[in-house]
Amino acid sequence: MPARKLISFDWALKKLLRSKVNFVILEGFLSELLKEDIQILEVLESESNQETAQDKFNRVDLKVIDHNNEVIIIEVQYDKEFDYLQRILYGTSKVITEHIKKTQSYSSIVKVISVNILYFDLGLGTDYIYHGSTSFVGIHDKDTLQLSDKQKNLYPSHHIDKIFPEYYLIKINNFNDIAKDSLDEWIYFLKNEEIKENFNAKGLKQAK
């Protein structure tokens, strides 16, 4: 194997990107992925509390809160796990339960975005970036359920799919090394640990 030209993103998540001075790098990656300007307010404790000894252990590589008061959890996974989809479901559920108190209403449940950078083949599919969200579609009329006006006053978003957790699965090995846009430049870096001189994606120059 050739020597790495840059440190791995996995190592950076655990060691470097927790520092506020380096937030611009992670903000760049998340901005390109989520298609909006992300500002990180705080890095949160990435290890979940275990209420009892029987509780399932849960730890992610990085957990942050952004300017929308949404929690973003980032996981880099190299080893194959056939039940990985349930793992990310458990991870988002754990975050939700940890960020709501007994006295709070359900409308205050935190929005969670789960970003998973995968170096193994998960499921069957030809794409290299998959996005999952929740919507409710009528069985008979095929219409998508919408929020009422009163419900819209409860939430920062007026769309049901933006209330529930969202999942991003980035299948690094499916990427063909042809960067067609700024997000692809990040995927190229994540796969090859190299940043080309003509790359201009947010945060990449600081990462280099």
VEXGUTOR-718870 format. One record per residue (C-alpha): residue number from 1; residue in three letters; x, y, z. Coordinates in steps of 0.05 Angstrom, whole numbers, m for minus. Each point is the difference from the previous one (the first is absolute). Layout:
BEGIN
   nr  rest       X       Y       Z
  NUM   ALA       X       Y       Z
...
This chain:
BEGIN
   nr  rest       X       Y       Z
    1   MET       0       0       0
    2   PRO      27      70     m17
    3   ALA      14      47      58
    4   ARG     m57      46      18
    5   LYS       8      71     m25
    6   LEU     m46      27      54
    7   ILE     m24     m26      67
    8   SER     m66     m38      m2
    9   PHE     m65      36      12
   10   ASP     m16     m53      53
   11   TRP      61      20      40
   12   ALA     m15      74     m10
   13   LEU     m70      m9      27
   14   LYS      25     m32      64
   15   LYS      60      47      11
   16   LEU      m1      65     m38
   17   LEU     m70      21     m19
   18   ARG     m25       4      72
   19   SER      40      65       6
   20   LYS     m39      63     m14
   21   VAL      56      28     m43
   22   ASN     m12     m58     m48
   23   PHE     m76       5      m3
   24   VAL       6      32     m69
   25   ILE      23     m67     m29
   26   LEU     m58     m40      26
   27   GLU     m48      58     m16
   28   GLY      24      m3     m71
   29   PHE     m13     m74      m8
   30   LEU     m69       4      33
   31   SER     m19      62     m41
   32   GLU      17     m36     m65
   33   LEU     m38     m63      21
   34   LEU     m62      33      29
   35   LYS      m2      56     m52
   36   GLU      m4      57      50
   37   ASP      50      41      38
   38   ILE      12     m38      65
   39   GLN      30      34      61
   40   ILE      22     m44      57
   41   LEU     m16      28      69
   42   GLU      28     m55      43
   43   VAL      31     m69       0
   44   LEU     m41     m45      46
   45   GLU      20     m61      40
   46   SER       0     m57     m50
   47   GLU      m9     m56      50
   48   SER     m72     m13      21
   49   ASN     m18     m10      73
   50   GLN     m19     m70      21
   51   GLU     m60       3      47
   52   THR       9     m72      21
   53   ALA      55     m52      m8
   54   GLN     m44     m35     m51
   55   ASP      m5      61     m46
   56   LYS      32      m7     m68
   57   PHE      66      38      m6
   58   ASN      m2      57     m51
   59   ARG      57      44     m22
   60   VAL       9      40     m64
   61   ASP      63      31     m29
   62   LEU     m27      71       5
   63   LYS     m63      33      25
   64   VAL     m13      74     m10
   65   ILE     m57      50       6
   66   ASP      m8      51     m56
   67   HIS     m30      70      m6
   68   ASN     m70     m31     m12
   69   ASN       6     m36      68
   70   GLU       1     m65     m38
   71   VAL      46     m56      23
   72   ILE      45     m30     m54
   73   ILE      34     m66      15
   74   ILE      57     m24     m44
   75   GLU      26     m71      m4
   76   VAL      57     m29     m42
   77   GLN      m6     m75      m8
   78   TYR      52     m45     m32
   79   ASP     m22     m69      24
   80   LYS     m60     m35     m32
   81   GLU     m62      m2      45
   82   PHE     m61     m34     m30
   83   ASP     m45      33      52
   84   TYR      29      69      m9
   85   LEU     m68      30     m20
   86   GLN     m27     m19      69
   87   ARG      63      28      32
   88   ILE     m13      70     m29
   89   LEU     m73      m5      19
   90   TYR      21     m15      72
   91   GLY      50      57      m2
   92   THR     m51      53     m20
   93   SER     m51     m27      49
   94   LYS      50       4      56
   95   VAL      15      73     m17
   96   ILE     m74      17       0
   97   THR     m12     m30      68
   98   GLU      61      33      30
   99   HIS     m21      69     m23
  100   ILE     m70       3      27
  101   LYS     m22       8      73
  102   LYS     m61     m26      34
  103   THR     m32      69       4
  104   GLN       9      16     m74
  105   SER     m53     m11     m53
  106   TYR      13     m48     m58
  107   SER       3      59     m47
  108   SER      67      19      31
  109   ILE      32     m66     m22
  110   VAL      67      17     m32
  111   LYS      11     m10     m75
  112   VAL      56     m50     m13
  113   ILE      40      m8     m63
  114   SER      42     m63      m5
  115   VAL      59       3     m49
  116   ASN      34     m67     m13
  117   ILE      64      m6     m40
  118   LEU       5     m73     m19
  119   TYR      61     m37     m27
  120   PHE     m38     m65      m9
  121   ASP     m57     m21     m46
  122   LEU     m66      10      37
  123   GLY     m60     m29     m36
  124   LEU     m12      m1     m75
  125   GLY       5      64     m39
  126   THR      42      34     m53
  127   ASP       1      71      28
  128   TYR      52      25      50
  129   ILE     m44      48      40
  130   TYR     m68     m20      27
  131   HIS     m47      44      40
  132   GLY     m56     m26      43
  133   SER     m58      38      33
  134   THR     m70     m13      24
  135   SER     m64      19     m36
  136   PHE     m72     m25       4
  137   VAL     m34     m17     m66
  138   GLY     m74     m15      m7
  139   ILE     m16     m73     m17
  140   HIS     m59      19     m43
  141   ASP      11      72     m24
  142   LYS      76      m3      m2
  143   ASP       4      70      30
  144   THR      56      18      48
  145   LEU     m23      20      70
  146   GLN      12      73      17
  147   LEU       2      39      65
  148   SER     m61      41      19
  149   ASP       8      75      13
  150   LYS      m1     m11      76
  151   GLN      52     m54      m6
  152   LYS      45      45     m41
  153   ASN       4      47      60
  154   LEU      30     m57      41
  155   TYR      59     m16     m44
  156   PRO      57      39     m33
  157   SER     m14     m37     m65
  158   HIS     m68      m3     m35
  159   HIS      14     m68     m31
  160   ILE     m11     m66      35
  161   ASP      61     m33     m29
  162   LYS      43      54      30
  163   ILE     m25     m14      70
  164   PHE      22     m73       1
  165   PRO      72     m23       0
  166   GLU      37       0     m67
  167   TYR      53     m48     m21
  168   TYR      57       7     m50
  169   LEU      37     m63     m22
  170   ILE      64      16     m38
  171   LYS      26     m63     m33
  172   ILE      71      21     m13
  173   ASN      21     m61     m41
  174   ASN     m56      13     m51
  175   PHE      29      67     m19
  176   ASN      34      m3     m69
  177   ASP      52      54      17
  178   ILE     m31      50     m49
  179   ALA     m17      64      38
  180   LYS     m59      32     m36
  181   ASP     m17      50      55
  182   SER      25      28      65
  183   LEU     m30     m56      42
  184   ASP      36     m50     m45
  185   GLU      65      36      17
  186   TRP     m11     m18      73
  187   ILE     m18     m72     m18
  188   TYR      64      m4     m42
  189   PHE      40      23      61
  190   LEU     m35     m50      46
  191   LYS      16     m56     m48
  192   ASN      70      18     m22
  193   GLU      26      44      57
  194   GLU      22      50     m53
  195   ILE     m24      70     m17
  196   LYS      13      24     m71
  197   GLU      24      70     m13
  198   ASN     m63      19     m39
  199   PHE     m48     m22      55
  200   ASN     m41      57      29
  201   ALA     m51     m33      46
  202   LYS     m13      34      66
  203   GLY      49     m19      54
  204   LEU      47     m40     m45
  205   LYS      56      51      m5
  206   GLN       0       6      76
  207   ALA       0     m76       5
  208   LYS      61      m4     m45
